[in-house]
Amino acid sequence: MTYDQAREILVADGWQPIQKRWQDKDRECPNYLDRCKWPETQLCAETGTGPCIAFFGDIYGNTLKVHSNGTRGENSISRFYIAK
């Protein structure tokens, strides 16, 4: 499943993207990576498969951390779990 497909499912199920401002120092996402177009993407490695981390929240205060690999081509989900 691609990140775009997973994101669509998560949003449809009530998960809201947790957005960081582009200016925030703890958001590290190089502009040339296609995954950086999503505001919930908070960290992407610039090398290798370009793994990225994104965060979503629900109405109960849970945070879902989504890991994906690849910024070109497949851009597939590698795992997601509730973050503490």
mmCIF file of the N, C-alpha and C atoms, coordinates in Angstrom:
data_MODEL
# 
_entry.id   MODEL 
# 
loop_
_atom_site.group_PDB 
_atom_site.id 
_atom_site.type_symbol 
_atom_site.label_atom_id 
_atom_site.label_alt_id 
_atom_site.label_comp_id 
_atom_site.label_asym_id 
_atom_site.label_entity_id 
_atom_site.label_seq_id 
_atom_site.pdbx_PDB_ins_code 
_atom_site.Cartn_x 
_atom_site.Cartn_y 
_atom_site.Cartn_z 
_atom_site.occupancy 
_atom_site.B_iso_or_equiv 
_atom_site.pdbx_formal_charge 
_atom_site.auth_seq_id 
_atom_site.auth_comp_id 
_atom_site.auth_asym_id 
_atom_site.auth_atom_id 
_atom_site.pdbx_PDB_model_num 
ATOM 1   N N  . MET A 1 1  ? 0.840   -1.169 0.000  1.00 0.00 ? 1  MET A N  1 
ATOM 2   C CA . MET A 1 1  ? 0.000   0.000  0.000  1.00 0.00 ? 1  MET A CA 1 
ATOM 3   C C  . MET A 1 1  ? 0.892   1.241  0.000  1.00 0.00 ? 1  MET A C  1 
ATOM 4   N N  . THR A 1 2  ? 0.538   2.195  -0.798 1.00 0.00 ? 2  THR A N  1 
ATOM 5   C CA . THR A 1 2  ? 1.323   3.424  -0.842 1.00 0.00 ? 2  THR A CA 1 
ATOM 6   C C  . THR A 1 2  ? 0.924   4.328  0.328  1.00 0.00 ? 2  THR A C  1 
ATOM 7   N N  . TYR A 1 3  ? 1.766   5.307  0.621  1.00 0.00 ? 3  TYR A N  1 
ATOM 8   C CA . TYR A 1 3  ? 1.459   6.252  1.690  1.00 0.00 ? 3  TYR A CA 1 
ATOM 9   C C  . TYR A 1 3  ? 0.176   7.017  1.360  1.00 0.00 ? 3  TYR A C  1 
ATOM 10  N N  . ASP A 1 4  ? 0.019   7.434  0.119  1.00 0.00 ? 4  ASP A N  1 
ATOM 11  C CA . ASP A 1 4  ? -1.177  8.180  -0.270 1.00 0.00 ? 4  ASP A CA 1 
ATOM 12  C C  . ASP A 1 4  ? -2.449  7.368  -0.016 1.00 0.00 ? 4  ASP A C  1 
ATOM 13  N N  . GLN A 1 5  ? -2.409  6.064  -0.319 1.00 0.00 ? 5  GLN A N  1 
ATOM 14  C CA . GLN A 1 5  ? -3.565  5.201  -0.078 1.00 0.00 ? 5  GLN A CA 1 
ATOM 15  C C  . GLN A 1 5  ? -3.835  5.062  1.418  1.00 0.00 ? 5  GLN A C  1 
ATOM 16  N N  . ALA A 1 6  ? -2.779  4.821  2.190  1.00 0.00 ? 6  ALA A N  1 
ATOM 17  C CA . ALA A 1 6  ? -2.935  4.670  3.637  1.00 0.00 ? 6  ALA A CA 1 
ATOM 18  C C  . ALA A 1 6  ? -3.454  5.955  4.269  1.00 0.00 ? 6  ALA A C  1 
ATOM 19  N N  . ARG A 1 7  ? -2.944  7.093  3.816  1.00 0.00 ? 7  ARG A N  1 
ATOM 20  C CA . ARG A 1 7  ? -3.375  8.390  4.340  1.00 0.00 ? 7  ARG A CA 1 
ATOM 21  C C  . ARG A 1 7  ? -4.869  8.596  4.091  1.00 0.00 ? 7  ARG A C  1 
ATOM 22  N N  . GLU A 1 8  ? -5.313  8.255  2.920  1.00 0.00 ? 8  GLU A N  1 
ATOM 23  C CA . GLU A 1 8  ? -6.733  8.395  2.585  1.00 0.00 ? 8  GLU A CA 1 
ATOM 24  C C  . GLU A 1 8  ? -7.601  7.554  3.519  1.00 0.00 ? 8  GLU A C  1 
ATOM 25  N N  . ILE A 1 9  ? -7.177  6.331  3.811  1.00 0.00 ? 9  ILE A N  1 
ATOM 26  C CA . ILE A 1 9  ? -7.917  5.440  4.713  1.00 0.00 ? 9  ILE A CA 1 
ATOM 27  C C  . ILE A 1 9  ? -7.922  6.002  6.132  1.00 0.00 ? 9  ILE A C  1 
ATOM 28  N N  . LEU A 1 10 ? -6.762  6.453  6.598  1.00 0.00 ? 10 LEU A N  1 
ATOM 29  C CA . LEU A 1 10 ? -6.665  6.988  7.958  1.00 0.00 ? 10 LEU A CA 1 
ATOM 30  C C  . LEU A 1 10 ? -7.571  8.208  8.143  1.00 0.00 ? 10 LEU A C  1 
ATOM 31  N N  . VAL A 1 11 ? -7.538  9.128  7.209  1.00 0.00 ? 11 VAL A N  1 
ATOM 32  C CA . VAL A 1 11 ? -8.363  10.330 7.303  1.00 0.00 ? 11 VAL A CA 1 
ATOM 33  C C  . VAL A 1 11 ? -9.855  9.965  7.244  1.00 0.00 ? 11 VAL A C  1 
ATOM 34  N N  . ALA A 1 12 ? -10.208 9.012  6.390  1.00 0.00 ? 12 ALA A N  1 
ATOM 35  C CA . ALA A 1 12 ? -11.601 8.567  6.299  1.00 0.00 ? 12 ALA A CA 1 
ATOM 36  C C  . ALA A 1 12 ? -12.065 7.912  7.602  1.00 0.00 ? 12 ALA A C  1 
ATOM 37  N N  . ASP A 1 13 ? -11.126 7.305  8.344  1.00 0.00 ? 13 ASP A N  1 
ATOM 38  C CA . ASP A 1 13 ? -11.449 6.654  9.616  1.00 0.00 ? 13 ASP A CA 1 
ATOM 39  C C  . ASP A 1 13 ? -11.370 7.599  10.807 1.00 0.00 ? 13 ASP A C  1 
ATOM 40  N N  . GLY A 1 14 ? -11.173 8.890  10.558 1.00 0.00 ? 14 GLY A N  1 
ATOM 41  C CA . GLY A 1 14 ? -11.216 9.868  11.633 1.00 0.00 ? 14 GLY A CA 1 
ATOM 42  C C  . GLY A 1 14 ? -9.874  10.326 12.183 1.00 0.00 ? 14 GLY A C  1 
ATOM 43  N N  . TRP A 1 15 ? -8.780  9.791  11.680 1.00 0.00 ? 15 TRP A N  1 
ATOM 44  C CA . TRP A 1 15 ? -7.453  10.250 12.120 1.00 0.00 ? 15 TRP A CA 1 
ATOM 45  C C  . TRP A 1 15 ? -7.166  11.599 11.464 1.00 0.00 ? 15 TRP A C  1 
ATOM 46  N N  . GLN A 1 16 ? -6.666  12.537 12.249 1.00 0.00 ? 16 GLN A N  1 
ATOM 47  C CA . GLN A 1 16 ? -6.351  13.869 11.749 1.00 0.00 ? 16 GLN A CA 1 
ATOM 48  C C  . GLN A 1 16 ? -4.838  14.041 11.663 1.00 0.00 ? 16 GLN A C  1 
ATOM 49  N N  . PRO A 1 17 ? -4.336  14.571 10.557 1.00 0.00 ? 17 PRO A N  1 
ATOM 50  C CA . PRO A 1 17 ? -2.897  14.825 10.452 1.00 0.00 ? 17 PRO A CA 1 
ATOM 51  C C  . PRO A 1 17 ? -2.451  15.801 11.542 1.00 0.00 ? 17 PRO A C  1 
ATOM 52  N N  . ILE A 1 18 ? -1.349  15.478 12.197 1.00 0.00 ? 18 ILE A N  1 
ATOM 53  C CA . ILE A 1 18 ? -0.748  16.394 13.162 1.00 0.00 ? 18 ILE A CA 1 
ATOM 54  C C  . ILE A 1 18 ? 0.303   17.178 12.395 1.00 0.00 ? 18 ILE A C  1 
ATOM 55  N N  . GLN A 1 19 ? 0.042   18.452 12.247 1.00 0.00 ? 19 GLN A N  1 
ATOM 56  C CA . GLN A 1 19 ? 0.882   19.280 11.399 1.00 0.00 ? 19 GLN A CA 1 
ATOM 57  C C  . GLN A 1 19 ? 1.915   20.048 12.202 1.00 0.00 ? 19 GLN A C  1 
ATOM 58  N N  . LYS A 1 20 ? 3.071   20.181 11.616 1.00 0.00 ? 20 LYS A N  1 
ATOM 59  C CA . LYS A 1 20 ? 4.130   21.035 12.146 1.00 0.00 ? 20 LYS A CA 1 
ATOM 60  C C  . LYS A 1 20 ? 4.318   22.183 11.177 1.00 0.00 ? 20 LYS A C  1 
ATOM 61  N N  . ARG A 1 21 ? 4.695   23.315 11.704 1.00 0.00 ? 21 ARG A N  1 
ATOM 62  C CA . ARG A 1 21 ? 5.013   24.430 10.827 1.00 0.00 ? 21 ARG A CA 1 
ATOM 63  C C  . ARG A 1 21 ? 6.320   24.135 10.111 1.00 0.00 ? 21 ARG A C  1 
ATOM 64  N N  . TRP A 1 22 ? 6.447   24.573 8.873  1.00 0.00 ? 22 TRP A N  1 
ATOM 65  C CA . TRP A 1 22 ? 7.680   24.366 8.112  1.00 0.00 ? 22 TRP A CA 1 
ATOM 66  C C  . TRP A 1 22 ? 8.871   25.003 8.815  1.00 0.00 ? 22 TRP A C  1 
ATOM 67  N N  . GLN A 1 23 ? 8.629   26.051 9.586  1.00 0.00 ? 23 GLN A N  1 
ATOM 68  C CA . GLN A 1 23 ? 9.707   26.767 10.236 1.00 0.00 ? 23 GLN A CA 1 
ATOM 69  C C  . GLN A 1 23 ? 10.200  26.078 11.507 1.00 0.00 ? 23 GLN A C  1 
ATOM 70  N N  . ASP A 1 24 ? 9.448   25.137 12.044 1.00 0.00 ? 24 ASP A N  1 
ATOM 71  C CA . ASP A 1 24 ? 9.846   24.480 13.286 1.00 0.00 ? 24 ASP A CA 1 
ATOM 72  C C  . ASP A 1 24 ? 11.139  23.702 13.099 1.00 0.00 ? 24 ASP A C  1 
ATOM 73  N N  . LYS A 1 25 ? 12.024  23.843 14.061 1.00 0.00 ? 25 LYS A N  1 
ATOM 74  C CA . LYS A 1 25 ? 13.334  23.202 13.963 1.00 0.00 ? 25 LYS A CA 1 
ATOM 75  C C  . LYS A 1 25 ? 13.257  21.683 14.031 1.00 0.00 ? 25 LYS A C  1 
ATOM 76  N N  . ASP A 1 26 ? 12.240  21.140 14.715 1.00 0.00 ? 26 ASP A N  1 
ATOM 77  C CA . ASP A 1 26 ? 12.177  19.685 14.846 1.00 0.00 ? 26 ASP A CA 1 
ATOM 78  C C  . ASP A 1 26 ? 11.518  19.007 13.648 1.00 0.00 ? 26 ASP A C  1 
ATOM 79  N N  . ARG A 1 27 ? 11.133  19.755 12.633 1.00 0.00 ? 27 ARG A N  1 
ATOM 80  C CA . ARG A 1 27 ? 10.602  19.166 11.400 1.00 0.00 ? 27 ARG A CA 1 
ATOM 81  C C  . ARG A 1 27 ? 11.722  19.125 10.384 1.00 0.00 ? 27 ARG A C  1 
ATOM 82  N N  . GLU A 1 28 ? 12.161  17.922 10.060 1.00 0.00 ? 28 GLU A N  1 
ATOM 83  C CA . GLU A 1 28 ? 13.260  17.754 9.120  1.00 0.00 ? 28 GLU A CA 1 
ATOM 84  C C  . GLU A 1 28 ? 12.766  16.986 7.907  1.00 0.00 ? 28 GLU A C  1 
ATOM 85  N N  . CYS A 1 29 ? 12.492  17.726 6.877  1.00 0.00 ? 29 CYS A N  1 
ATOM 86  C CA . CYS A 1 29 ? 11.968  17.112 5.668  1.00 0.00 ? 29 CYS A CA 1 
ATOM 87  C C  . CYS A 1 29 ? 12.492  17.897 4.474  1.00 0.00 ? 29 CYS A C  1 
ATOM 88  N N  . PRO A 1 30 ? 13.462  17.347 3.763  1.00 0.00 ? 30 PRO A N  1 
ATOM 89  C CA . PRO A 1 30 ? 14.024  18.068 2.610  1.00 0.00 ? 30 PRO A CA 1 
ATOM 90  C C  . PRO A 1 30 ? 12.953  18.339 1.552  1.00 0.00 ? 30 PRO A C  1 
ATOM 91  N N  . ASN A 1 31 ? 12.912  19.527 1.044  1.00 0.00 ? 31 ASN A N  1 
ATOM 92  C CA . ASN A 1 31 ? 11.870  19.938 0.100  1.00 0.00 ? 31 ASN A CA 1 
ATOM 93  C C  . ASN A 1 31 ? 11.810  19.094 -1.165 1.00 0.00 ? 31 ASN A C  1 
ATOM 94  N N  . TYR A 1 32 ? 12.914  18.482 -1.571 1.00 0.00 ? 32 TYR A N  1 
ATOM 95  C CA . TYR A 1 32 ? 12.898  17.732 -2.821 1.00 0.00 ? 32 TYR A CA 1 
ATOM 96  C C  . TYR A 1 32 ? 12.273  16.336 -2.684 1.00 0.00 ? 32 TYR A C  1 
ATOM 97  N N  . LEU A 1 33 ? 11.981  15.884 -1.468 1.00 0.00 ? 33 LEU A N  1 
ATOM 98  C CA . LEU A 1 33 ? 11.350  14.580 -1.294 1.00 0.00 ? 33 LEU A CA 1 
ATOM 99  C C  . LEU A 1 33 ? 9.842   14.727 -1.465 1.00 0.00 ? 33 LEU A C  1 
ATOM 100 N N  . ASP A 1 34 ? 9.239   13.858 -2.269 1.00 0.00 ? 34 ASP A N  1 
ATOM 101 C CA . ASP A 1 34 ? 7.810   13.993 -2.560 1.00 0.00 ? 34 ASP A CA 1 
ATOM 102 C C  . ASP A 1 34 ? 6.925   13.816 -1.336 1.00 0.00 ? 34 ASP A C  1 
ATOM 103 N N  . ARG A 1 35 ? 7.371   13.080 -0.335 1.00 0.00 ? 35 ARG A N  1 
ATOM 104 C CA . ARG A 1 35 ? 6.573   12.883 0.874  1.00 0.00 ? 35 ARG A CA 1 
ATOM 105 C C  . ARG A 1 35 ? 6.442   14.151 1.695  1.00 0.00 ? 35 ARG A C  1 
ATOM 106 N N  . CYS A 1 36 ? 7.311   15.120 1.470  1.00 0.00 ? 36 CYS A N  1 
ATOM 107 C CA . CYS A 1 36 ? 7.276   16.361 2.240  1.00 0.00 ? 36 CYS A CA 1 
ATOM 108 C C  . CYS A 1 36 ? 6.082   17.231 1.888  1.00 0.00 ? 36 CYS A C  1 
ATOM 109 N N  . LYS A 1 37 ? 5.329   16.838 0.853  1.00 0.00 ? 37 LYS A N  1 
ATOM 110 C CA . LYS A 1 37 ? 4.147   17.614 0.483  1.00 0.00 ? 37 LYS A CA 1 
ATOM 111 C C  . LYS A 1 37 ? 3.061   17.504 1.546  1.00 0.00 ? 37 LYS A C  1 
ATOM 112 N N  . TRP A 1 38 ? 3.085   16.440 2.358  1.00 0.00 ? 38 TRP A N  1 
ATOM 113 C CA . TRP A 1 38 ? 2.075   16.245 3.385  1.00 0.00 ? 38 TRP A CA 1 
ATOM 114 C C  . TRP A 1 38 ? 2.530   16.923 4.671  1.00 0.00 ? 38 TRP A C  1 
ATOM 115 N N  . PRO A 1 39 ? 1.703   17.765 5.267  1.00 0.00 ? 39 PRO A N  1 
ATOM 116 C CA . PRO A 1 39 ? 2.123   18.523 6.454  1.00 0.00 ? 39 PRO A CA 1 
ATOM 117 C C  . PRO A 1 39 ? 2.365   17.666 7.691  1.00 0.00 ? 39 PRO A C  1 
ATOM 118 N N  . GLU A 1 40 ? 1.824   16.459 7.739  1.00 0.00 ? 40 GLU A N  1 
ATOM 119 C CA . GLU A 1 40 ? 2.043   15.594 8.894  1.00 0.00 ? 40 GLU A CA 1 
ATOM 120 C C  . GLU A 1 40 ? 3.403   14.886 8.856  1.00 0.00 ? 40 GLU A C  1 
ATOM 121 N N  . THR A 1 41 ? 4.084   14.961 7.722  1.00 0.00 ? 41 THR A N  1 
ATOM 122 C CA . THR A 1 41 ? 5.419   14.361 7.614  1.00 0.00 ? 41 THR A CA 1 
ATOM 123 C C  . THR A 1 41 ? 6.386   15.225 8.399  1.00 0.00 ? 41 THR A C  1 
ATOM 124 N N  . GLN A 1 42 ? 7.002   14.624 9.426  1.00 0.00 ? 42 GLN A N  1 
ATOM 125 C CA . GLN A 1 42 ? 7.851   15.421 10.300 1.00 0.00 ? 42 GLN A CA 1 
ATOM 126 C C  . GLN A 1 42 ? 9.328   15.087 10.188 1.00 0.00 ? 42 GLN A C  1 
ATOM 127 N N  . LEU A 1 43 ? 9.650   13.975 9.563  1.00 0.00 ? 43 LEU A N  1 
ATOM 128 C CA . LEU A 1 43 ? 11.050  13.612 9.440  1.00 0.00 ? 43 LEU A CA 1 
ATOM 129 C C  . LEU A 1 43 ? 11.231  12.676 8.253  1.00 0.00 ? 43 LEU A C  1 
ATOM 130 N N  . CYS A 1 44 ? 12.183  12.986 7.402  1.00 0.00 ? 44 CYS A N  1 
ATOM 131 C CA . CYS A 1 44 ? 12.554  12.112 6.292  1.00 0.00 ? 44 CYS A CA 1 
ATOM 132 C C  . CYS A 1 44 ? 14.072  12.076 6.196  1.00 0.00 ? 44 CYS A C  1 
ATOM 133 N N  . ALA A 1 45 ? 14.611  10.881 6.006  1.00 0.00 ? 45 ALA A N  1 
ATOM 134 C CA . ALA A 1 45 ? 16.043  10.751 5.774  1.00 0.00 ? 45 ALA A CA 1 
ATOM 135 C C  . ALA A 1 45 ? 16.320  11.108 4.321  1.00 0.00 ? 45 ALA A C  1 
ATOM 136 N N  . GLU A 1 46 ? 17.434  11.745 4.099  1.00 0.00 ? 46 GLU A N  1 
ATOM 137 C CA . GLU A 1 46 ? 17.760  12.203 2.745  1.00 0.00 ? 46 GLU A CA 1 
ATOM 138 C C  . GLU A 1 46 ? 18.435  11.141 1.884  1.00 0.00 ? 46 GLU A C  1 
ATOM 139 N N  . THR A 1 47 ? 18.793  10.019 2.464  1.00 0.00 ? 47 THR A N  1 
ATOM 140 C CA . THR A 1 47 ? 19.549  9.009  1.724  1.00 0.00 ? 47 THR A CA 1 
ATOM 141 C C  . THR A 1 47 ? 18.846  7.653  1.750  1.00 0.00 ? 47 THR A C  1 
ATOM 142 N N  . GLY A 1 48 ? 19.384  6.729  0.997  1.00 0.00 ? 48 GLY A N  1 
ATOM 143 C CA . GLY A 1 48 ? 18.854  5.364  0.974  1.00 0.00 ? 48 GLY A CA 1 
ATOM 144 C C  . GLY A 1 48 ? 17.452  5.315  0.425  1.00 0.00 ? 48 GLY A C  1 
ATOM 145 N N  . THR A 1 49 ? 16.556  4.629  1.140  1.00 0.00 ? 49 THR A N  1 
ATOM 146 C CA . THR A 1 49 ? 15.174  4.490  0.683  1.00 0.00 ? 49 THR A CA 1 
ATOM 147 C C  . THR A 1 49 ? 14.330  5.706  1.029  1.00 0.00 ? 49 THR A C  1 
ATOM 148 N N  . GLY A 1 50 ? 14.911  6.689  1.694  1.00 0.00 ? 50 GLY A N  1 
ATOM 149 C CA . GLY A 1 50 ? 14.161  7.889  2.059  1.00 0.00 ? 50 GLY A CA 1 
ATOM 150 C C  . GLY A 1 50 ? 13.055  7.601  3.040  1.00 0.00 ? 50 GLY A C  1 
ATOM 151 N N  . PRO A 1 51 ? 13.343  6.908  4.167  1.00 0.00 ? 51 PRO A N  1 
ATOM 152 C CA . PRO A 1 51 ? 12.282  6.625  5.133  1.00 0.00 ? 51 PRO A CA 1 
ATOM 153 C C  . PRO A 1 51 ? 11.751  7.911  5.757  1.00 0.00 ? 51 PRO A C  1 
ATOM 154 N N  . CYS A 1 52 ? 10.448  7.932  5.989  1.00 0.00 ? 52 CYS A N  1 
ATOM 155 C CA . CYS A 1 52 ? 9.785   9.104  6.562  1.00 0.00 ? 52 CYS A CA 1 
ATOM 156 C C  . CYS A 1 52 ? 8.904   8.691  7.731  1.00 0.00 ? 52 CYS A C  1 
ATOM 157 N N  . ILE A 1 53 ? 8.652   9.649  8.623  1.00 0.00 ? 53 ILE A N  1 
ATOM 158 C CA . ILE A 1 53 ? 7.748   9.450  9.757  1.00 0.00 ? 53 ILE A CA 1 
ATOM 159 C C  . ILE A 1 53 ? 6.682   10.543 9.706  1.00 0.00 ? 53 ILE A C  1 
ATOM 160 N N  . ALA A 1 54 ? 5.437   10.131 9.893  1.00 0.00 ? 54 ALA A N  1 
ATOM 161 C CA . ALA A 1 54 ? 4.314   11.069 9.933  1.00 0.00 ? 54 ALA A CA 1 
ATOM 162 C C  . ALA A 1 54 ? 3.467   10.752 11.159 1.00 0.00 ? 54 ALA A C  1 
ATOM 163 N N  . PHE A 1 55 ? 2.738   11.759 11.639 1.00 0.00 ? 55 PHE A N  1 
ATOM 164 C CA . PHE A 1 55 ? 1.921   11.587 12.835 1.00 0.00 ? 55 PHE A CA 1 
ATOM 165 C C  . PHE A 1 55 ? 0.480   11.996 12.576 1.00 0.00 ? 55 PHE A C  1 
ATOM 166 N N  . PHE A 1 56 ? -0.447  11.211 13.156 1.00 0.00 ? 56 PHE A N  1 
ATOM 167 C CA . PHE A 1 56 ? -1.875  11.479 13.098 1.00 0.00 ? 56 PHE A CA 1 
ATOM 168 C C  . PHE A 1 56 ? -2.432  11.387 14.518 1.00 0.00 ? 56 PHE A C  1 
ATOM 169 N N  . GLY A 1 57 ? -3.505  12.106 14.783 1.00 0.00 ? 57 GLY A N  1 
ATOM 170 C CA . GLY A 1 57 ? -4.152  12.050 16.087 1.00 0.00 ? 57 GLY A CA 1 
ATOM 171 C C  . GLY A 1 57 ? -5.622  11.721 15.951 1.00 0.00 ? 57 GLY A C  1 
ATOM 172 N N  . ASP A 1 58 ? -6.201  11.192 17.035 1.00 0.00 ? 58 ASP A N  1 
ATOM 173 C CA . ASP A 1 58 ? -7.635  10.916 17.031 1.00 0.00 ? 58 ASP A CA 1 
ATOM 174 C C  . ASP A 1 58 ? -8.328  11.723 18.134 1.00 0.00 ? 58 ASP A C  1 
ATOM 175 N N  . ILE A 1 59 ? -9.633  11.602 18.227 1.00 0.00 ? 59 ILE A N  1 
ATOM 176 C CA . ILE A 1 59 ? -10.387 12.403 19.194 1.00 0.00 ? 59 ILE A CA 1 
ATOM 177 C C  . ILE A 1 59 ? -10.160 11.945 20.633 1.00 0.00 ? 59 ILE A C  1 
ATOM 178 N N  . TYR A 1 60 ? -9.536  10.795 20.824 1.00 0.00 ? 60 TYR A N  1 
ATOM 179 C CA . TYR A 1 60 ? -9.267  10.271 22.163 1.00 0.00 ? 60 TYR A CA 1 
ATOM 180 C C  . TYR A 1 60 ? -7.879  10.656 22.675 1.00 0.00 ? 60 TYR A C  1 
ATOM 181 N N  . GLY A 1 61 ? -7.134  11.416 21.875 1.00 0.00 ? 61 GLY A N  1 
ATOM 182 C CA . GLY A 1 61 ? -5.796  11.836 22.283 1.00 0.00 ? 61 GLY A CA 1 
ATOM 183 C C  . GLY A 1 61 ? -4.696  10.858 21.913 1.00 0.00 ? 61 GLY A C  1 
ATOM 184 N N  . ASN A 1 62 ? -5.031  9.826  21.148 1.00 0.00 ? 62 ASN A N  1 
ATOM 185 C CA . ASN A 1 62 ? -4.017  8.875  20.697 1.00 0.00 ? 62 ASN A CA 1 
ATOM 186 C C  . ASN A 1 62 ? -3.225  9.473  19.541 1.00 0.00 ? 62 ASN A C  1 
ATOM 187 N N  . THR A 1 63 ? -1.975  9.086  19.444 1.00 0.00 ? 63 THR A N  1 
ATOM 188 C CA . THR A 1 63 ? -1.125  9.508  18.336 1.00 0.00 ? 63 THR A CA 1 
ATOM 189 C C  . THR A 1 63 ? -0.687  8.281  17.559 1.00 0.00 ? 63 THR A C  1 
ATOM 190 N N  . LEU A 1 64 ? -0.918  8.302  16.259 1.00 0.00 ? 64 LEU A N  1 
ATOM 191 C CA . LEU A 1 64 ? -0.518  7.214  15.382 1.00 0.00 ? 64 LEU A CA 1 
ATOM 192 C C  . LEU A 1 64 ? 0.738   7.646  14.642 1.00 0.00 ? 64 LEU A C  1 
ATOM 193 N N  . LYS A 1 65 ? 1.792   6.848  14.760 1.00 0.00 ? 65 LYS A N  1 
ATOM 194 C CA . LYS A 1 65 ? 3.071   7.135  14.108 1.00 0.00 ? 65 LYS A CA 1 
ATOM 195 C C  . LYS A 1 65 ? 3.177   6.224  12.892 1.00 0.00 ? 65 LYS A C  1 
ATOM 196 N N  . VAL A 1 66 ? 3.361   6.816  11.727 1.00 0.00 ? 66 VAL A N  1 
ATOM 197 C CA . VAL A 1 66 ? 3.391   6.059  10.478 1.00 0.00 ? 66 VAL A CA 1 
ATOM 198 C C  . VAL A 1 66 ? 4.788   6.142  9.865  1.00 0.00 ? 66 VAL A C  1 
ATOM 199 N N  . HIS A 1 67 ? 5.384   4.978  9.630  1.00 0.00 ? 67 HIS A N  1 
ATOM 200 C CA . HIS A 1 67 ? 6.686   4.892  8.972  1.00 0.00 ? 67 HIS A CA 1 
ATOM 201 C C  . HIS A 1 67 ? 6.473   4.454  7.530  1.00 0.00 ? 67 HIS A C  1 
ATOM 202 N N  . SER A 1 68 ? 7.149   5.106  6.619  1.00 0.00 ? 68 SER A N  1 
ATOM 203 C CA . SER A 1 68 ? 7.073   4.692  5.220  1.00 0.00 ? 68 SER A CA 1 
ATOM 204 C C  . SER A 1 68 ? 8.463   4.721  4.606  1.00 0.00 ? 68 SER A C  1 
ATOM 205 N N  . ASN A 1 69 ? 8.632   3.961  3.554  1.00 0.00 ? 69 ASN A N  1 
ATOM 206 C CA . ASN A 1 69 ? 9.910   3.877  2.858  1.00 0.00 ? 69 ASN A CA 1 
ATOM 207 C C  . ASN A 1 69 ? 9.737   4.269  1.408  1.00 0.00 ? 69 ASN A C  1 
ATOM 208 N N  . GLY A 1 70 ? 10.722  4.953  0.896  1.00 0.00 ? 70 GLY A N  1 
ATOM 209 C CA . GLY A 1 70 ? 10.737  5.269  -0.519 1.00 0.00 ? 70 GLY A CA 1 
ATOM 210 C C  . GLY A 1 70 ? 10.023  6.560  -0.847 1.00 0.00 ? 70 GLY A C  1 
ATOM 211 N N  . THR A 1 71 ? 10.735  7.463  -1.461 1.00 0.00 ? 71 THR A N  1 
ATOM 212 C CA . THR A 1 71 ? 10.123  8.719  -1.838 1.00 0.00 ? 71 THR A CA 1 
ATOM 213 C C  . THR A 1 71 ? 9.903   8.797  -3.333 1.00 0.00 ? 71 THR A C  1 
ATOM 214 N N  . ARG A 1 72 ? 10.453  7.870  -4.023 1.00 0.00 ? 72 ARG A N  1 
ATOM 215 C CA . ARG A 1 72 ? 10.236  7.785  -5.476 1.00 0.00 ? 72 ARG A CA 1 
ATOM 216 C C  . ARG A 1 72 ? 9.745   6.365  -5.772 1.00 0.00 ? 72 ARG A C  1 
ATOM 217 N N  . GLY A 1 73 ? 8.841   6.244  -6.657 1.00 0.00 ? 73 GLY A N  1 
ATOM 218 C CA . GLY A 1 73 ? 8.354   4.901  -6.980 1.00 0.00 ? 73 GLY A CA 1 
ATOM 219 C C  . GLY A 1 73 ? 7.280   4.455  -6.006 1.00 0.00 ? 73 GLY A C  1 
ATOM 220 N N  . GLU A 1 74 ? 7.533   3.385  -5.298 1.00 0.00 ? 74 GLU A N  1 
ATOM 221 C CA . GLU A 1 74 ? 6.521   2.745  -4.461 1.00 0.00 ? 74 GLU A CA 1 
ATOM 222 C C  . GLU A 1 74 ? 6.049   3.584  -3.285 1.00 0.00 ? 74 GLU A C  1 
ATOM 223 N N  . ASN A 1 75 ? 6.975   4.183  -2.510 1.00 0.00 ? 75 ASN A N  1 
ATOM 224 C CA . ASN A 1 75 ? 6.608   4.997  -1.353 1.00 0.00 ? 75 ASN A CA 1 
ATOM 225 C C  . ASN A 1 75 ? 5.655   4.227  -0.441 1.00 0.00 ? 75 ASN A C  1 
ATOM 226 N N  . SER A 1 76 ? 6.063   3.035  -0.032 1.00 0.00 ? 76 SER A N  1 
ATOM 227 C CA . SER A 1 76 ? 5.182   2.133  0.693  1.00 0.00 ? 76 SER A CA 1 
ATOM 228 C C  . SER A 1 76 ? 5.279   2.299  2.204  1.00 0.00 ? 76 SER A C  1 
ATOM 229 N N  . ILE A 1 77 ? 4.207   1.900  2.891  1.00 0.00 ? 77 ILE A N  1 
ATOM 230 C CA . ILE A 1 77 ? 4.160   1.917  4.339  1.00 0.00 ? 77 ILE A CA 1 
ATOM 231 C C  . ILE A 1 77 ? 4.969   0.749  4.864  1.00 0.00 ? 77 ILE A C  1 
ATOM 232 N N  . SER A 1 78 ? 5.854   0.999  5.819  1.00 0.00 ? 78 SER A N  1 
ATOM 233 C CA . SER A 1 78 ? 6.624   -0.091 6.417  1.00 0.00 ? 78 SER A CA 1 
ATOM 234 C C  . SER A 1 78 ? 6.013   -0.547 7.734  1.00 0.00 ? 78 SER A C  1 
ATOM 235 N N  . ARG A 1 79 ? 5.404   0.385  8.488  1.00 0.00 ? 79 ARG A N  1 
ATOM 236 C CA . ARG A 1 79 ? 4.684   0.027  9.706  1.00 0.00 ? 79 ARG A CA 1 
ATOM 237 C C  . ARG A 1 79 ? 3.972   1.246  10.246 1.00 0.00 ? 79 ARG A C  1 
ATOM 238 N N  . PHE A 1 80 ? 2.953   0.992  11.076 1.00 0.00 ? 80 PHE A N  1 
ATOM 239 C CA . PHE A 1 80 ? 2.382   2.086  11.835 1.00 0.00 ? 80 PHE A CA 1 
ATOM 240 C C  . PHE A 1 80 ? 1.929   1.558  13.165 1.00 0.00 ? 80 PHE A C  1 
ATOM 241 N N  . TYR A 1 81 ? 2.002   2.393  14.191 1.00 0.00 ? 81 TYR A N  1 
ATOM 242 C CA . TYR A 1 81 ? 1.669   1.989  15.550 1.00 0.00 ? 81 TYR A CA 1 
ATOM 243 C C  . TYR A 1 81 ? 1.295   3.215  16.364 1.00 0.00 ? 81 TYR A C  1 
ATOM 244 N N  . ILE A 1 82 ? 0.605   2.944  17.501 1.00 0.00 ? 82 ILE A N  1 
ATOM 245 C CA . ILE A 1 82 ? 0.232   4.006  18.416 1.00 0.00 ? 82 ILE A CA 1 
ATOM 246 C C  . ILE A 1 82 ? 1.483   4.428  19.177 1.00 0.00 ? 82 ILE A C  1 
ATOM 247 N N  . ALA A 1 83 ? 1.826   5.694  19.106 1.00 0.00 ? 83 ALA A N  1 
ATOM 248 C CA . ALA A 1 83 ? 3.016   6.223  19.781 1.00 0.00 ? 83 ALA A CA 1 
ATOM 249 C C  . ALA A 1 83 ? 2.639   6.640  21.195 1.00 0.00 ? 83 ALA A C  1 
ATOM 250 N N  . LYS A 1 84 ? 3.563   6.502  22.109 1.00 0.00 ? 84 LYS A N  1 
ATOM 251 C CA . LYS A 1 84 ? 3.346   6.907  23.498 1.00 0.00 ? 84 LYS A CA 1 
ATOM 252 C C  . LYS A 1 84 ? 4.214   8.078  23.831 1.00 0.00 ? 84 LYS A C  1 
# 
